Amino acid sequence: MSDATYGGNYAPLEPDVELSTRNSVSKYADEAEFVSKELPERPPWRATRTADFKHGWRFGVSLGVGMCFFVFILNITLTVWGSLRSKANDGHIFRGSCKEAKQYNMGIHIVINVLSTLVLGSSNYAMQCLCAPTRREIDRAHRDGHLLDIGVQSFRNLRTARPLKRWIWIVLAVSSLPLHLLYNSMFYSTIINNDYDLYFASEDWLNGAWYDSYHIPAGGITYIEYVSQSSYDVTAYYDSDPAAIVSAYQRDSTQFERMDPASCTKTYANSYLSDYSNVILISDSVGDHNATSSITSNNITRPSSLRWVTASASNPELWSNNNRFAWLCYWVETICTNALAQKEAAIEPWTIYGYEVSGCVSQKVEEKCSVNFNLTIGIIVIITNLAKTLCILAVCLLLTDQPLITIGDAVNSFLHSPDQSTKEWSLMTQEEIKLQWTDLQRKGERPYPKLYRVQNVRRWRAVTRKSWRSFLVLFCTALIIVIALLSYSMANLDDKSFNALKDLGFGTATAGNVIQGWSIPVAGSTALLANVLVANSPQLILSGLYLSLNDLLTRIQLAVEWASYSIERKPLRVSHDRTGAQRSTYFLQLPYRYGLPLMVISSTIHWLISQSIFLVNIDTFNSAGHPKVDEPSIATCGYSPLAMICTLVAGALVVVYVISIGARPLESAGMPLVGCSSVGIAAACHPPREGNHEQEALMWGALTEGLLDESATAYGEDHVGHCTFSSSAVDSPVVGRLYS
């Protein structure tokens, strides 16, 4: 074998004489008591005892059942409450000031993200238990020249698992999709889009000058009635009440706000208008009957200080190209944009339809923000929650085998019943095992003894390149998406100052921060579902990133725990019934000090993403201030730049933390880095024959007596050493000495 075959920290020593690959076995192969024996497994017909739920992995799974059932009851309660409250409140669970609606919506989504974290965390725990191989599955895989993974979720393990375990795992995985894609949109906000009438008035009218009130119709007049009195080609006037609007200004002008051309354009050059409604453009030439204008004004044939031009957004002459603020760019044939409208307003004099306009008076409207509930999504969430609860309960009750979930479980099994196929692999690293194991096993050959050599390694080496690639791809994808959304949102905001972003806050929908003009449907039966999926699709990427990050930290912690046995003597940490000095554990491979903060951080970032891009419903009110029953609600997505910035900061902190963990030296006394490989773990479990080593405090090292072997003579050595876990005395391996 070439030197390249031996990666990692150890190198082979070329023999003094030519050797073929060895088929010989060590002296321990002659000992009958070291023939591999199965770890006793619970028979499938044996009922699970109550005591089984108080210890180890089954305690953790039963705790997950309890949490899922608790969330299930809460989801039913939320669904019933949301349904009843929305029926009693015209389809809304809350309607009022936008500030209160914002607080209401934020609080609900915090609760939703906490509940989803509990359910998904319990599901992930059960899925890892399902992925954990049994000793029988490991022996079968080793016999066929394959290896399995210990302590991590692995598709490799699922291929060898029983069909029941595979199907439960699949159901748990698939049932996570609705929670990611729908749960955060079970409650969503609604903003108001106000239609408006357009008026021209002179400065004198503001001070009470005469105007032609005869041709300003009152509300309630029908299109047929009005068109018989008017020479102006209109399409629909029944939504307007011009007389009431004029009277409102004359009665209480504080309901209106005076704006200069720039402010007026900034307010009305939007597809959605929530804070203002009807607009009166101020021009001194309005009262001049000889003034030239490109529009007609409803049979007004004599000088008047007020002209009512149009009603709402229904006049094709003024609202060309389906653009509700086209009147700001009346002279262009293409779609009027916000930038073009503001550019035109900056030119003096500001001219609209031939009138030189000095400013405008805008009618202020009362805030009508609301929080809504979607019953269909609520029912889907309940069904998904129930499916997860039943699956986790099945894991708890129906799986009667003994999965090897932690390193301690695997070492316990292999010390109790050593795997003879791995006897002379004690110094092999995970890279060497990956390169040589399958080929040598299928040929029935053994590896050469290795020359022991020590190198300091960093913890990141415990993670496979595939795991690092997965994490980096997902992280870069998430980073690109967040940066792209942030760039889009900042480009479409009028005020980009930090104070403006802070005032906008998290998850708050206004007319200025909703996505406009995209290809996603905004009306019709598919609009709501399409926008829900778009708003929540980043949650899927984040969940993949969480699983990848969990995998990285698990592999690093696995290596830390593994290497610690070469430094100090300590008992095994097992997830099933403990014996002797063994310690019981409720967590899997990732300790609470890592696992719980990771869940909290994940839940926080999930919530930040739900506030970064979110479902928004838009209801349209006519210029008289009444809901437009003939116009369907609009479904789109809103965005919050501040939430996106916080998401980037939180993600960056997580990555810095992971890099700092991975960059730390791996404290080890030369123990080979085997990762989660079942072969590497089994190879380190060939102790002296006396004693129940797995029940005592253990330490990894070199046996005081080596293994006599004919290859030792070929290498010019007295004997070849052997490294293993043992409750007996062990020495540190000697640099430059052969071990097998």
Stockholm file with secondary structure:
# STOCKHOLM 1.0

chainA/1-740         MSDATYGGNYAPLEPDVELSTRNSVSKYADEAEFVSKELPERPPWRATRTADFKHGWRFGVSLGVGMCFFVFILNITLTVWGSLRSKANDGHIFRGSCKEAKQYNMGIHIVINVLSTLVLGSSNYAMQCLCAPTRREIDRAHRDGHLLDIGVQSFRNLRTARPLKRWIWIVLAVSSLPLHLLYNSMFYSTIINNDYDLYFASEDWLNGAWYDSYHIPAGGITYIEYVSQSSYDVTAYYDSDPAAIVSAYQRDSTQFERMDPASCTKTYANSYLSDYSNVILISDSVGDHNATSSITSNNITRPSSLRWVTASASNPELWSNNNRFAWLCYWVETICTNALAQKEAAIEPWTIYGYEVSGCVSQKVEEKCSVNFNLTIGIIVIITNLAKTLCILAVCLLLTDQPLITIGDAVNSFLHSPDQSTKEWSLMTQEEIKLQWTDLQRKGERPYPKLYRVQNVRRWRAVTRKSWRSFLVLFCTALIIVIALLSYSMANLDDKSFNALKDLGFGTATAGNVIQGWSIPVAGSTALLANVLVANSPQLILSGLYLSLNDLLTRIQLAVEWASYSIERKPLRVSHDRTGAQRSTYFLQLPYRYGLPLMVISSTIHWLISQSIFLVNIDTFNSAGHPKVDEPSIATCGYSPLAMICTLVAGALVVVYVISIGARPLESAGMPLVGCSSVGIAAACHPPREGNHEQEALMWGALTEGLLDESATAYGEDHVGHCTFSSSAVDSPVVGRLYS
#=GR chainA/1-740 SS CCGGGSCTTCBCCCCSSCCCCCCCCCGGGGCGGGSCCCCCCCCTTSCCCGGGGGSHHHHHHHHHHHHHHHHHHHHHHHHHHHHHHHHHTTTCSEEECHHHHHHHHHHHHHHHHHHHHHHHHHHHHHHHHHHSCCHHHHHHHHHTTCCCBSSSCCHHHHHHSCHHHHHHHHHHHHTHHHHHHHGGGSEEEEEEEECCCEEEECHHHHTTCCCCGGGSCCTTCCHHHHHTTCCSCCSCCTTCCHHHHHHHHHHCGGGEEEECHHHHHHHHSSSCCSSEEEEEEECTTTTCTTCCCSSCCTTCCSCCSEEEEECTTCCTTTSGGGCTTGGGGTTCSSCCCHHHHHHHHTSSSEEETTEEECEEEEEECCCCEEEEECHHHHHHHHHHHHHHHHHHHHHHHHCCSCCCCSHHHHHHHHHHSCCGGGTTCTTCCHHHHHHHHHHHHHHTCCCCCEECCCCCCBGGGGSCHHHHHHHHHHHHHHHHHHHHHHHHHHHHCSCCSHHHHHHHCSSCCCTTSBCCSCSSCCSSTTHHHHHHHHHHHHHHHHHHHHHHHHHHHHHHHHHHHHHHTTTSCBCCEESSCCCTTCEECSSCSSCHHHHHHHHHHHHHHHHHHHHHEEEEEEEEECTTSCBCTTSCCEEEEEECHHHHHHHHHHHHHHHHHHHHHHHSBCCCSSCCCCTTBHHHHHHTCCCCSSSCGGGSCBEEEECSSCBCCHHHHHTTCSCBBCEEEESSCCBCCCTTCEEC
#=GC SS_cons         CCGGGSCTTCBCCCCSSCCCCCCCCCGGGGCGGGSCCCCCCCCTTSCCCGGGGGSHHHHHHHHHHHHHHHHHHHHHHHHHHHHHHHHHTTTCSEEECHHHHHHHHHHHHHHHHHHHHHHHHHHHHHHHHHHSCCHHHHHHHHHTTCCCBSSSCCHHHHHHSCHHHHHHHHHHHHTHHHHHHHGGGSEEEEEEEECCCEEEECHHHHTTCCCCGGGSCCTTCCHHHHHTTCCSCCSCCTTCCHHHHHHHHHHCGGGEEEECHHHHHHHHSSSCCSSEEEEEEECTTTTCTTCCCSSCCTTCCSCCSEEEEECTTCCTTTSGGGCTTGGGGTTCSSCCCHHHHHHHHTSSSEEETTEEECEEEEEECCCCEEEEECHHHHHHHHHHHHHHHHHHHHHHHHCCSCCCCSHHHHHHHHHHSCCGGGTTCTTCCHHHHHHHHHHHHHHTCCCCCEECCCCCCBGGGGSCHHHHHHHHHHHHHHHHHHHHHHHHHHHHCSCCSHHHHHHHCSSCCCTTSBCCSCSSCCSSTTHHHHHHHHHHHHHHHHHHHHHHHHHHHHHHHHHHHHHHTTTSCBCCEESSCCCTTCEECSSCSSCHHHHHHHHHHHHHHHHHHHHHEEEEEEEEECTTSCBCTTSCCEEEEEECHHHHHHHHHHHHHHHHHHHHHHHSBCCCSSCCCCTTBHHHHHHTCCCCSSSCGGGSCBEEEECSSCBCCHHHHHTTCSCBBCEEEESSCCBCCCTTCEEC
//
